[in-house]
Amino acid sequence: MFLTYEIDDLDSMDRRIINYIISEKTNIEIAEELSFSEGNIKKRLGFLFKMYRVKSKVGLVREIFKRTPYFLNKHWI
């Protein structure tokens, strides 16, 4: 069964992580911004990759934009 996840299905931390990825932040920079360890960020990214069936940050951003055409016009943090 293929599940479809929309950006609104994500919690605020996942949305913040995605915004930092779009801003080209590294895992270490994201961890510092969110006051988490780099390992915690990597674990969360792994969860997001599985959710969206992608292998990289590029694939994640691609899927977000593909599934959420209004993404750029919507403030969702």
Biopython code that builds the backbone (N, CA, C, O; Angstrom):
import numpy as np
from Bio.PDB.StructureBuilder import StructureBuilder

atoms = [
    (1, "MET", "N", (0.839, -1.185, 0.000)),
    (1, "MET", "CA", (0.000, 0.000, 0.000)),
    (1, "MET", "C", (0.881, 1.245, 0.000)),
    (1, "MET", "O", (1.811, 1.351, 0.799)),
    (2, "PHE", "N", (0.595, 2.162, -0.874)),
    (2, "PHE", "CA", (1.366, 3.391, -0.984)),
    (2, "PHE", "C", (0.629, 4.503, -0.244)),
    (2, "PHE", "O", (-0.510, 4.832, -0.578)),
    (3, "LEU", "N", (1.276, 5.073, 0.753)),
    (3, "LEU", "CA", (0.680, 6.166, 1.509)),
    (3, "LEU", "C", (1.184, 7.491, 0.970)),
    (3, "LEU", "O", (2.357, 7.625, 0.622)),
    (4, "THR", "N", (0.303, 8.457, 0.905)),
    (4, "THR", "CA", (0.677, 9.785, 0.445)),
    (4, "THR", "C", (0.720, 10.715, 1.639)),
    (4, "THR", "O", (-0.248, 10.818, 2.392)),
    (5, "TYR", "N", (1.832, 11.383, 1.808)),
    (5, "TYR", "CA", (1.974, 12.346, 2.888)),
    (5, "TYR", "C", (2.031, 13.735, 2.294)),
    (5, "TYR", "O", (2.735, 13.982, 1.314)),
    (6, "GLU", "N", (1.295, 14.620, 2.889)),
    (6, "GLU", "CA", (1.308, 16.013, 2.481)),
    (6, "GLU", "C", (2.109, 16.796, 3.516)),
    (6, "GLU", "O", (2.308, 16.336, 4.640)),
    (7, "ILE", "N", (2.557, 17.958, 3.132)),
    (7, "ILE", "CA", (3.367, 18.773, 4.020)),
    (7, "ILE", "C", (2.611, 19.108, 5.300)),
    (7, "ILE", "O", (3.223, 19.223, 6.362)),
    (8, "ASP", "N", (1.315, 19.265, 5.219)),
    (8, "ASP", "CA", (0.523, 19.591, 6.404)),
    (8, "ASP", "C", (0.426, 18.427, 7.386)),
    (8, "ASP", "O", (0.027, 18.618, 8.535)),
    (9, "ASP", "N", (0.788, 17.216, 6.942)),
    (9, "ASP", "CA", (0.791, 16.046, 7.816)),
    (9, "ASP", "C", (2.024, 16.009, 8.718)),
    (9, "ASP", "O", (2.063, 15.242, 9.680)),
    (10, "LEU", "N", (3.012, 16.818, 8.419)),
    (10, "LEU", "CA", (4.257, 16.815, 9.183)),
    (10, "LEU", "C", (4.149, 17.692, 10.417)),
    (10, "LEU", "O", (3.398, 18.667, 10.436)),
    (11, "ASP", "N", (4.911, 17.333, 11.457)),
    (11, "ASP", "CA", (4.902, 18.195, 12.636)),
    (11, "ASP", "C", (5.825, 19.396, 12.408)),
    (11, "ASP", "O", (6.554, 19.449, 11.417)),
    (12, "SER", "N", (5.787, 20.338, 13.316)),
    (12, "SER", "CA", (6.518, 21.591, 13.106)),
    (12, "SER", "C", (8.031, 21.381, 13.033)),
    (12, "SER", "O", (8.714, 22.105, 12.309)),
    (13, "MET", "N", (8.569, 20.399, 13.773)),
    (13, "MET", "CA", (10.008, 20.153, 13.707)),
    (13, "MET", "C", (10.410, 19.653, 12.320)),
    (13, "MET", "O", (11.415, 20.098, 11.766)),
    (14, "ASP", "N", (9.634, 18.740, 11.766)),
    (14, "ASP", "CA", (9.945, 18.234, 10.422)),
    (14, "ASP", "C", (9.889, 19.369, 9.400)),
    (14, "ASP", "O", (10.734, 19.454, 8.509)),
    (15, "ARG", "N", (8.897, 20.232, 9.535)),
    (15, "ARG", "CA", (8.781, 21.362, 8.614)),
    (15, "ARG", "C", (9.961, 22.320, 8.762)),
    (15, "ARG", "O", (10.458, 22.855, 7.771)),
    (16, "ARG", "N", (10.400, 22.531, 9.985)),
    (16, "ARG", "CA", (11.566, 23.398, 10.197)),
    (16, "ARG", "C", (12.816, 22.769, 9.582)),
    (16, "ARG", "O", (13.615, 23.461, 8.951)),
    (17, "ILE", "N", (12.983, 21.462, 9.764)),
    (17, "ILE", "CA", (14.132, 20.764, 9.174)),
    (17, "ILE", "C", (14.108, 20.922, 7.658)),
    (17, "ILE", "O", (15.140, 21.212, 7.054)),
    (18, "ILE", "N", (12.956, 20.737, 7.040)),
    (18, "ILE", "CA", (12.844, 20.875, 5.589)),
    (18, "ILE", "C", (13.186, 22.299, 5.163)),
    (18, "ILE", "O", (13.878, 22.496, 4.165)),
    (19, "ASN", "N", (12.711, 23.287, 5.905)),
    (19, "ASN", "CA", (13.057, 24.674, 5.577)),
    (19, "ASN", "C", (14.563, 24.908, 5.650)),
    (19, "ASN", "O", (15.127, 25.595, 4.798)),
    (20, "TYR", "N", (15.214, 24.343, 6.661)),
    (20, "TYR", "CA", (16.670, 24.481, 6.768)),
    (20, "TYR", "C", (17.377, 23.784, 5.608)),
    (20, "TYR", "O", (18.381, 24.287, 5.104)),
    (21, "ILE", "N", (16.863, 22.635, 5.182)),
    (21, "ILE", "CA", (17.443, 21.935, 4.027)),
    (21, "ILE", "C", (17.335, 22.813, 2.785)),
    (21, "ILE", "O", (18.292, 22.943, 2.021)),
    (22, "ILE", "N", (16.167, 23.410, 2.590)),
    (22, "ILE", "CA", (15.965, 24.297, 1.442)),
    (22, "ILE", "C", (16.920, 25.488, 1.502)),
    (22, "ILE", "O", (17.352, 26.006, 0.472)),
    (23, "SER", "N", (17.243, 25.916, 2.732)),
    (23, "SER", "CA", (18.193, 27.022, 2.928)),
    (23, "SER", "C", (19.649, 26.566, 2.861)),
    (23, "SER", "O", (20.561, 27.339, 3.153)),
    (24, "GLU", "N", (19.863, 25.306, 2.475)),
    (24, "GLU", "CA", (21.189, 24.710, 2.304)),
    (24, "GLU", "C", (22.004, 24.613, 3.590)),
    (24, "GLU", "O", (23.231, 24.720, 3.564)),
    (25, "LYS", "N", (21.319, 24.409, 4.714)),
    (25, "LYS", "CA", (22.010, 24.194, 5.981)),
    (25, "LYS", "C", (22.502, 22.755, 6.051)),
    (25, "LYS", "O", (21.854, 21.842, 5.539)),
    (26, "THR", "N", (23.642, 22.563, 6.681)),
    (26, "THR", "CA", (24.159, 21.215, 6.906)),
    (26, "THR", "C", (23.433, 20.592, 8.094)),
    (26, "THR", "O", (22.725, 21.281, 8.828)),
    (27, "ASN", "N", (23.613, 19.288, 8.276)),
    (27, "ASN", "CA", (23.002, 18.622, 9.429)),
    (27, "ASN", "C", (23.480, 19.242, 10.738)),
    (27, "ASN", "O", (22.694, 19.409, 11.671)),
    (28, "ILE", "N", (24.749, 19.578, 10.808)),
    (28, "ILE", "CA", (25.300, 20.191, 12.026)),
    (28, "ILE", "C", (24.658, 21.559, 12.271)),
    (28, "ILE", "O", (24.301, 21.887, 13.403)),
    (29, "GLU", "N", (24.515, 22.343, 11.223)),
    (29, "GLU", "CA", (23.885, 23.665, 11.368)),
    (29, "GLU", "C", (22.422, 23.541, 11.797)),
    (29, "GLU", "O", (21.944, 24.313, 12.628)),
    (30, "ILE", "N", (21.723, 22.571, 11.227)),
    (30, "ILE", "CA", (20.323, 22.341, 11.602)),
    (30, "ILE", "C", (20.248, 21.936, 13.073)),
    (30, "ILE", "O", (19.405, 22.432, 13.822)),
    (31, "ALA", "N", (21.126, 21.042, 13.471)),
    (31, "ALA", "CA", (21.156, 20.589, 14.865)),
    (31, "ALA", "C", (21.396, 21.758, 15.817)),
    (31, "ALA", "O", (20.736, 21.864, 16.851)),
    (32, "GLU", "N", (22.324, 22.621, 15.476)),
    (32, "GLU", "CA", (22.604, 23.788, 16.321)),
    (32, "GLU", "C", (21.396, 24.712, 16.404)),
    (32, "GLU", "O", (21.061, 25.203, 17.482)),
    (33, "GLU", "N", (20.743, 24.952, 15.275)),
    (33, "GLU", "CA", (19.569, 25.835, 15.244)),
    (33, "GLU", "C", (18.427, 25.287, 16.103)),
    (33, "GLU", "O", (17.718, 26.046, 16.764)),
    (34, "LEU", "N", (18.256, 23.964, 16.087)),
    (34, "LEU", "CA", (17.143, 23.336, 16.801)),
    (34, "LEU", "C", (17.521, 22.831, 18.188)),
    (34, "LEU", "O", (16.673, 22.310, 18.912)),
    (35, "SER", "N", (18.792, 22.982, 18.562)),
    (35, "SER", "CA", (19.296, 22.509, 19.866)),
    (35, "SER", "C", (19.133, 20.999, 20.033)),
    (35, "SER", "O", (18.729, 20.514, 21.090)),
    (36, "PHE", "N", (19.458, 20.268, 18.967)),
    (36, "PHE", "CA", (19.472, 18.813, 18.989)),
    (36, "PHE", "C", (20.848, 18.341, 18.570)),
    (36, "PHE", "O", (21.667, 19.127, 18.093)),
    (37, "SER", "N", (21.101, 17.049, 18.751)),
    (37, "SER", "CA", (22.364, 16.486, 18.287)),
    (37, "SER", "C", (22.281, 16.242, 16.777)),
    (37, "SER", "O", (21.194, 16.146, 16.207)),
    (38, "GLU", "N", (23.447, 16.146, 16.149)),
    (38, "GLU", "CA", (23.474, 15.827, 14.721)),
    (38, "GLU", "C", (22.843, 14.454, 14.481)),
    (38, "GLU", "O", (22.160, 14.247, 13.478)),
    (39, "GLY", "N", (23.075, 13.520, 15.401)),
    (39, "GLY", "CA", (22.484, 12.187, 15.279)),
    (39, "GLY", "C", (20.962, 12.221, 15.268)),
    (39, "GLY", "O", (20.320, 11.476, 14.527)),
    (40, "ASN", "N", (20.392, 13.089, 16.093)),
    (40, "ASN", "CA", (18.937, 13.224, 16.131)),
    (40, "ASN", "C", (18.413, 13.742, 14.798)),
    (40, "ASN", "O", (17.380, 13.277, 14.315)),
    (41, "ILE", "N", (19.113, 14.698, 14.203)),
    (41, "ILE", "CA", (18.705, 15.245, 12.905)),
    (41, "ILE", "C", (18.810, 14.168, 11.832)),
    (41, "ILE", "O", (17.912, 14.035, 11.001)),
    (42, "LYS", "N", (19.896, 13.397, 11.843)),
    (42, "LYS", "CA", (20.055, 12.316, 10.859)),
    (42, "LYS", "C", (18.940, 11.281, 10.997)),
    (42, "LYS", "O", (18.422, 10.781, 9.999)),
    (43, "LYS", "N", (18.577, 10.965, 12.235)),
    (43, "LYS", "CA", (17.501, 10.006, 12.468)),
    (43, "LYS", "C", (16.180, 10.545, 11.920)),
    (43, "LYS", "O", (15.419, 9.812, 11.290)),
    (44, "ARG", "N", (15.917, 11.812, 12.159)),
    (44, "ARG", "CA", (14.685, 12.423, 11.668)),
    (44, "ARG", "C", (14.669, 12.476, 10.145)),
    (44, "ARG", "O", (13.630, 12.251, 9.523)),
    (45, "LEU", "N", (15.822, 12.774, 9.544)),
    (45, "LEU", "CA", (15.909, 12.777, 8.085)),
    (45, "LEU", "C", (15.646, 11.380, 7.529)),
    (45, "LEU", "O", (14.961, 11.234, 6.516)),
    (46, "GLY", "N", (16.180, 10.364, 8.178)),
    (46, "GLY", "CA", (15.927, 8.988, 7.754)),
    (46, "GLY", "C", (14.437, 8.668, 7.766)),
    (46, "GLY", "O", (13.925, 8.015, 6.856)),
    (47, "PHE", "N", (13.751, 9.134, 8.800)),
    (47, "PHE", "CA", (12.302, 8.960, 8.884)),
    (47, "PHE", "C", (11.608, 9.658, 7.721)),
    (47, "PHE", "O", (10.722, 9.082, 7.090)),
    (48, "LEU", "N", (12.007, 10.896, 7.435)),
    (48, "LEU", "CA", (11.404, 11.649, 6.329)),
    (48, "LEU", "C", (11.689, 10.991, 4.980)),
    (48, "LEU", "O", (10.817, 10.944, 4.112)),
    (49, "PHE", "N", (12.918, 10.479, 4.803)),
    (49, "PHE", "CA", (13.260, 9.801, 3.553)),
    (49, "PHE", "C", (12.352, 8.586, 3.344)),
    (49, "PHE", "O", (11.884, 8.347, 2.231)),
    (50, "LYS", "N", (12.103, 7.825, 4.405)),
    (50, "LYS", "CA", (11.223, 6.657, 4.289)),
    (50, "LYS", "C", (9.784, 7.084, 4.002)),
    (50, "LYS", "O", (9.095, 6.473, 3.186)),
    (51, "MET", "N", (9.343, 8.137, 4.685)),
    (51, "MET", "CA", (7.980, 8.629, 4.477)),
    (51, "MET", "C", (7.734, 8.996, 3.026)),
    (51, "MET", "O", (6.689, 8.675, 2.459)),
    (52, "TYR", "N", (8.704, 9.671, 2.433)),
    (52, "TYR", "CA", (8.550, 10.166, 1.065)),
    (52, "TYR", "C", (9.202, 9.262, 0.025)),
    (52, "TYR", "O", (9.216, 9.581, -1.164)),
    (53, "ARG", "N", (9.745, 8.127, 0.481)),
    (53, "ARG", "CA", (10.364, 7.140, -0.413)),
    (53, "ARG", "C", (11.450, 7.757, -1.297)),
    (53, "ARG", "O", (11.441, 7.615, -2.520)),
    (54, "VAL", "N", (12.384, 8.447, -0.636)),
    (54, "VAL", "CA", (13.507, 9.080, -1.327)),
    (54, "VAL", "C", (14.803, 8.647, -0.662)),
    (54, "VAL", "O", (14.790, 8.022, 0.398)),
    (55, "LYS", "N", (15.930, 8.985, -1.296)),
    (55, "LYS", "CA", (17.235, 8.573, -0.803)),
    (55, "LYS", "C", (18.117, 9.735, -0.356)),
    (55, "LYS", "O", (19.189, 9.516, 0.209)),
    (56, "SER", "N", (17.677, 10.964, -0.601)),
    (56, "SER", "CA", (18.541, 12.106, -0.311)),
    (56, "SER", "C", (17.718, 13.346, 0.013)),
    (56, "SER", "O", (16.497, 13.372, -0.146)),
    (57, "LYS", "N", (18.428, 14.370, 0.473)),
    (57, "LYS", "CA", (17.775, 15.654, 0.746)),
    (57, "LYS", "C", (17.189, 16.246, -0.535)),
    (57, "LYS", "O", (16.117, 16.851, -0.511)),
    (58, "VAL", "N", (17.885, 16.072, -1.636)),
    (58, "VAL", "CA", (17.388, 16.581, -2.923)),
    (58, "VAL", "C", (16.056, 15.912, -3.264)),
    (58, "VAL", "O", (15.101, 16.579, -3.663)),
    (59, "GLY", "N", (16.003, 14.600, -3.104)),
    (59, "GLY", "CA", (14.766, 13.876, -3.378)),
    (59, "GLY", "C", (13.638, 14.314, -2.464)),
    (59, "GLY", "O", (12.490, 14.416, -2.896)),
    (60, "LEU", "N", (13.954, 14.573, -1.209)),
    (60, "LEU", "CA", (12.947, 15.030, -0.256)),
    (60, "LEU", "C", (12.360, 16.370, -0.684)),
    (60, "LEU", "O", (11.141, 16.538, -0.717)),
    (61, "VAL", "N", (13.227, 17.318, -1.011)),
    (61, "VAL", "CA", (12.757, 18.639, -1.440)),
    (61, "VAL", "C", (11.942, 18.513, -2.731)),
    (61, "VAL", "O", (10.910, 19.168, -2.878)),
    (62, "ARG", "N", (12.396, 17.681, -3.659)),
    (62, "ARG", "CA", (11.660, 17.460, -4.904)),
    (62, "ARG", "C", (10.244, 16.976, -4.610)),
    (62, "ARG", "O", (9.281, 17.499, -5.171)),
    (63, "GLU", "N", (10.113, 15.987, -3.741)),
    (63, "GLU", "CA", (8.798, 15.434, -3.425)),
    (63, "GLU", "C", (7.912, 16.447, -2.714)),
    (63, "GLU", "O", (6.708, 16.506, -2.965)),
    (64, "ILE", "N", (8.496, 17.234, -1.839)),
    (64, "ILE", "CA", (7.723, 18.269, -1.147)),
    (64, "ILE", "C", (7.143, 19.246, -2.163)),
    (64, "ILE", "O", (5.955, 19.565, -2.118)),
    (65, "PHE", "N", (7.986, 19.720, -3.077)),
    (65, "PHE", "CA", (7.513, 20.676, -4.074)),
    (65, "PHE", "C", (6.526, 20.039, -5.053)),
    (65, "PHE", "O", (5.579, 20.691, -5.493)),
    (66, "LYS", "N", (6.742, 18.782, -5.389)),
    (66, "LYS", "CA", (5.844, 18.097, -6.315)),
    (66, "LYS", "C", (4.449, 17.916, -5.691)),
    (66, "LYS", "O", (3.434, 18.083, -6.366)),
    (67, "ARG", "N", (4.416, 17.579, -4.421)),
    (67, "ARG", "CA", (3.145, 17.299, -3.753)),
    (67, "ARG", "C", (2.474, 18.547, -3.191)),
    (67, "ARG", "O", (1.294, 18.517, -2.843)),
    (68, "THR", "N", (3.212, 19.626, -3.104)),
    (68, "THR", "CA", (2.682, 20.835, -2.478)),
    (68, "THR", "C", (2.978, 22.029, -3.374)),
    (68, "THR", "O", (3.894, 22.800, -3.090)),
    (69, "PRO", "N", (2.219, 22.191, -4.448)),
    (69, "PRO", "CA", (2.511, 23.273, -5.390)),
    (69, "PRO", "C", (2.388, 24.664, -4.784)),
    (69, "PRO", "O", (2.988, 25.611, -5.293)),
    (70, "TYR", "N", (1.628, 24.801, -3.717)),
    (70, "TYR", "CA", (1.463, 26.103, -3.081)),
    (70, "TYR", "C", (2.521, 26.361, -2.018)),
    (70, "TYR", "O", (2.455, 27.361, -1.304)),
    (71, "PHE", "N", (3.493, 25.467, -1.912)),
    (71, "PHE", "CA", (4.521, 25.514, -0.867)),
    (71, "PHE", "C", (5.160, 26.890, -0.717)),
    (71, "PHE", "O", (5.294, 27.391, 0.399)),
    (72, "LEU", "N", (5.550, 27.497, -1.820)),
    (72, "LEU", "CA", (6.244, 28.780, -1.750)),
    (72, "LEU", "C", (5.342, 29.906, -1.264)),
    (72, "LEU", "O", (5.830, 30.901, -0.728)),
    (73, "ASN", "N", (4.047, 29.761, -1.442)),
    (73, "ASN", "CA", (3.120, 30.822, -1.068)),
    (73, "ASN", "C", (2.489, 30.612, 0.295)),
    (73, "ASN", "O", (1.689, 31.436, 0.736)),
    (74, "LYS", "N", (2.831, 29.531, 0.966)),
    (74, "LYS", "CA", (2.180, 29.213, 2.230)),
    (74, "LYS", "C", (3.186, 29.244, 3.365)),
    (74, "LYS", "O", (4.234, 28.602, 3.294)),
    (75, "HIS", "N", (2.871, 29.979, 4.392)),
    (75, "HIS", "CA", (3.722, 30.015, 5.578)),
    (75, "HIS", "C", (3.199, 28.932, 6.531)),
    (75, "HIS", "O", (2.087, 29.050, 7.046)),
    (76, "TRP", "N", (3.983, 27.894, 6.767)),
    (76, "TRP", "CA", (3.480, 26.782, 7.551)),
    (76, "TRP", "C", (4.364, 26.379, 8.712)),
    (76, "TRP", "O", (4.249, 25.263, 9.217)),
    (77, "ILE", "N", (5.233, 27.256, 9.138)),
    (77, "ILE", "CA", (6.022, 26.920, 10.344)),
    (77, "ILE", "C", (5.258, 27.374, 11.563)),
    (77, "ILE", "O", (5.727, 27.196, 12.687)),
]
sb = StructureBuilder()
sb.init_structure("model")
sb.init_model(0)
sb.init_chain("A")
sb.init_seg("    ")
for serial, (resi, resn, name, xyz) in enumerate(atoms, 1):
    if name == "N":
        sb.init_residue(resn, " ", resi, " ")
    sb.init_atom(name, np.array(xyz, "f"), 0.0, 1.0, " ", f" {name:<3s}", serial, name[0])
structure = sb.get_structure()
